[in-house]
């Protein structure tokens, strides 16, 4: 993220944080599948950025 312009880094961090909160709320409500269309892209991005293996 250090290579990003500061406003872009802030937007990216906000997107990932909001998505994580949405996923937490979906888990509380028991609707993980309903949140998947919004959560999956952020999860794939984070895994790719961190070069983490997909699970």
GUNU-509358 format. One record per residue (C-alpha): residue number from 1; residue in one letter; chain; x, y, z. Coordinates in steps of 0.2 Angstrom, whole numbers. Layout:
N
<sedren><num>NUM</num><residuo>A</residuo><cadena>A</cadena><east>X</east><north>Y</north><up>Z</up></sedren>
...
% end
This chain:
55
<sedren><num>1</num><residuo>X</residuo><cadena>A</cadena><east>0</east><north>0</north><up>0</up></sedren>
<sedren><num>2</num><residuo>X</residuo><cadena>A</cadena><east>15</east><north>11</north><up>2</up></sedren>
<sedren><num>3</num><residuo>X</residuo><cadena>A</cadena><east>16</east><north>13</north><up>-16</up></sedren>
<sedren><num>4</num><residuo>X</residuo><cadena>A</cadena><east>-2</east><north>20</north><up>-18</up></sedren>
<sedren><num>5</num><residuo>X</residuo><cadena>A</cadena><east>-6</east><north>38</north><up>-17</up></sedren>
<sedren><num>6</num><residuo>X</residuo><cadena>A</cadena><east>-13</east><north>42</north><up>0</up></sedren>
<sedren><num>7</num><residuo>X</residuo><cadena>A</cadena><east>-31</east><north>45</north><up>-5</up></sedren>
<sedren><num>8</num><residuo>X</residuo><cadena>A</cadena><east>-31</east><north>28</north><up>-15</up></sedren>
<sedren><num>9</num><residuo>X</residuo><cadena>A</cadena><east>-24</east><north>19</north><up>0</up></sedren>
<sedren><num>10</num><residuo>X</residuo><cadena>A</cadena><east>-37</east><north>26</north><up>12</up></sedren>
<sedren><num>11</num><residuo>X</residuo><cadena>A</cadena><east>-51</east><north>21</north><up>0</up></sedren>
<sedren><num>12</num><residuo>X</residuo><cadena>A</cadena><east>-44</east><north>4</north><up>-2</up></sedren>
<sedren><num>13</num><residuo>X</residuo><cadena>A</cadena><east>-42</east><north>2</north><up>17</up></sedren>
<sedren><num>14</num><residuo>X</residuo><cadena>A</cadena><east>-60</east><north>8</north><up>19</up></sedren>
<sedren><num>15</num><residuo>X</residuo><cadena>A</cadena><east>-67</east><north>-4</north><up>7</up></sedren>
<sedren><num>16</num><residuo>X</residuo><cadena>A</cadena><east>-58</east><north>-19</north><up>15</up></sedren>
<sedren><num>17</num><residuo>X</residuo><cadena>A</cadena><east>-63</east><north>-13</north><up>32</up></sedren>
<sedren><num>18</num><residuo>X</residuo><cadena>A</cadena><east>-81</east><north>-11</north><up>27</up></sedren>
<sedren><num>19</num><residuo>X</residuo><cadena>A</cadena><east>-81</east><north>-28</north><up>19</up></sedren>
<sedren><num>20</num><residuo>X</residuo><cadena>A</cadena><east>-74</east><north>-36</north><up>34</up></sedren>
<sedren><num>21</num><residuo>X</residuo><cadena>A</cadena><east>-88</east><north>-28</north><up>45</up></sedren>
<sedren><num>22</num><residuo>X</residuo><cadena>A</cadena><east>-101</east><north>-34</north><up>32</up></sedren>
<sedren><num>23</num><residuo>X</residuo><cadena>A</cadena><east>-94</east><north>-52</north><up>33</up></sedren>
<sedren><num>24</num><residuo>X</residuo><cadena>A</cadena><east>-95</east><north>-51</north><up>52</up></sedren>
<sedren><num>25</num><residuo>X</residuo><cadena>A</cadena><east>-113</east><north>-45</north><up>52</up></sedren>
<sedren><num>26</num><residuo>X</residuo><cadena>A</cadena><east>-118</east><north>-58</north><up>39</up></sedren>
<sedren><num>27</num><residuo>X</residuo><cadena>A</cadena><east>-110</east><north>-72</north><up>50</up></sedren>
<sedren><num>28</num><residuo>X</residuo><cadena>A</cadena><east>-121</east><north>-65</north><up>65</up></sedren>
<sedren><num>29</num><residuo>X</residuo><cadena>A</cadena><east>-136</east><north>-66</north><up>54</up></sedren>
<sedren><num>30</num><residuo>X</residuo><cadena>A</cadena><east>-132</east><north>-83</north><up>47</up></sedren>
<sedren><num>31</num><residuo>X</residuo><cadena>A</cadena><east>-132</east><north>-77</north><up>29</up></sedren>
<sedren><num>32</num><residuo>X</residuo><cadena>A</cadena><east>-114</east><north>-79</north><up>23</up></sedren>
<sedren><num>33</num><residuo>X</residuo><cadena>A</cadena><east>-120</east><north>-84</north><up>6</up></sedren>
<sedren><num>34</num><residuo>X</residuo><cadena>A</cadena><east>-130</east><north>-68</north><up>4</up></sedren>
<sedren><num>35</num><residuo>X</residuo><cadena>A</cadena><east>-115</east><north>-58</north><up>8</up></sedren>
<sedren><num>36</num><residuo>X</residuo><cadena>A</cadena><east>-103</east><north>-68</north><up>-4</up></sedren>
<sedren><num>37</num><residuo>X</residuo><cadena>A</cadena><east>-105</east><north>-57</north><up>-19</up></sedren>
<sedren><num>38</num><residuo>X</residuo><cadena>A</cadena><east>-98</east><north>-42</north><up>-9</up></sedren>
<sedren><num>39</num><residuo>X</residuo><cadena>A</cadena><east>-86</east><north>-51</north><up>2</up></sedren>
<sedren><num>40</num><residuo>X</residuo><cadena>A</cadena><east>-78</east><north>-63</north><up>-11</up></sedren>
<sedren><num>41</num><residuo>X</residuo><cadena>A</cadena><east>-69</east><north>-49</north><up>-22</up></sedren>
<sedren><num>42</num><residuo>X</residuo><cadena>A</cadena><east>-62</east><north>-41</north><up>-6</up></sedren>
<sedren><num>43</num><residuo>X</residuo><cadena>A</cadena><east>-56</east><north>-58</north><up>0</up></sedren>
<sedren><num>44</num><residuo>X</residuo><cadena>A</cadena><east>-48</east><north>-62</north><up>-16</up></sedren>
<sedren><num>45</num><residuo>X</residuo><cadena>A</cadena><east>-39</east><north>-45</north><up>-17</up></sedren>
<sedren><num>46</num><residuo>X</residuo><cadena>A</cadena><east>-32</east><north>-47</north><up>0</up></sedren>
<sedren><num>47</num><residuo>X</residuo><cadena>A</cadena><east>-26</east><north>-64</north><up>-3</up></sedren>
<sedren><num>48</num><residuo>X</residuo><cadena>A</cadena><east>-18</east><north>-59</north><up>-19</up></sedren>
<sedren><num>49</num><residuo>X</residuo><cadena>A</cadena><east>-10</east><north>-43</north><up>-11</up></sedren>
<sedren><num>50</num><residuo>X</residuo><cadena>A</cadena><east>-3</east><north>-54</north><up>3</up></sedren>
<sedren><num>51</num><residuo>X</residuo><cadena>A</cadena><east>2</east><north>-68</north><up>-8</up></sedren>
<sedren><num>52</num><residuo>X</residuo><cadena>A</cadena><east>-8</east><north>-80</north><up>3</up></sedren>
<sedren><num>53</num><residuo>X</residuo><cadena>A</cadena><east>-14</east><north>-96</north><up>-4</up></sedren>
<sedren><num>54</num><residuo>X</residuo><cadena>A</cadena><east>-32</east><north>-97</north><up>-8</up></sedren>
<sedren><num>55</num><residuo>X</residuo><cadena>A</cadena><east>-42</east><north>-108</north><up>4</up></sedren>
% end
